[in-house]
Amino acid sequence: MATPNPPFPGSGSCEMNPQDFAAIQSLPGNMQCVECGSPKPDWGSPKLGILFCFQCSGRHRGLGTHISFVRSVTMDSWTEKQIAQMKAGGNDKCEEFLTSHGVSMSSEAREKYDTPAAELYRQVLLARVEGKPEPTELPKAAAKAQDADPNRYKGFGSSPPPKKTSQGSGMIILLAVVIMLIGVALWFTFGVPPIVA
């Protein structure tokens, strides 16, 4: 029985070989961290095709894998597709693309990479690697969770707050409980059965 072809030739994971890493490092801007400028970065994001240092890798991990999938060049395994994305990208290419779409590279990581421009760049990079037509339109910005429902944090969890009861109904319940306790106490004390209405 024949095994099905993987979606990308050679999509199995493997360590990045030194030749691939050297080719990625040779791309413009890749000899320094895209975030802080530290020399010889050895962490990367295949989704963005960029290299960054260990310290800045934490910022990228905090963005979530849908924005920046973080890999160590020396410790993690890479698919051939991820390596191809790194070779198709580069720090300077990413910066030029984002800047041309109005994104300030001096902004915090989330303000740079969680944008419609960065999403378009991720789509363009993937299309180049997969040999598909490159998208040209900015994706619609996703609604932020806090903007979606202004009443989201009212009440307990997502349920509405409990309705207030009138004080009179609370008093009736309290009176009924007291009468019931008196009846039970009389029964235990004198053997008189409680009065049932």
Salt bridges, closest charged atoms under 4 A:
ASP20 OD1 - LYS87 NZ 2.61
GLU35 OE2 - HIS60 NE2 2.98
GLU35 OE1 - LYS112 NZ 2.68
ASP114 OD2 - ARG110 NH1 3.37
ASP114 OD2 - LYS144 NZ 3.73
GLU119 OE1 - ARG122 NH2 3.02
GLU130 OE2 - LYS81 NZ 2.57
GLU130 OE1 - LYS132 NZ 3.28
GLU134 OE2 - ARG128 NE 2.85
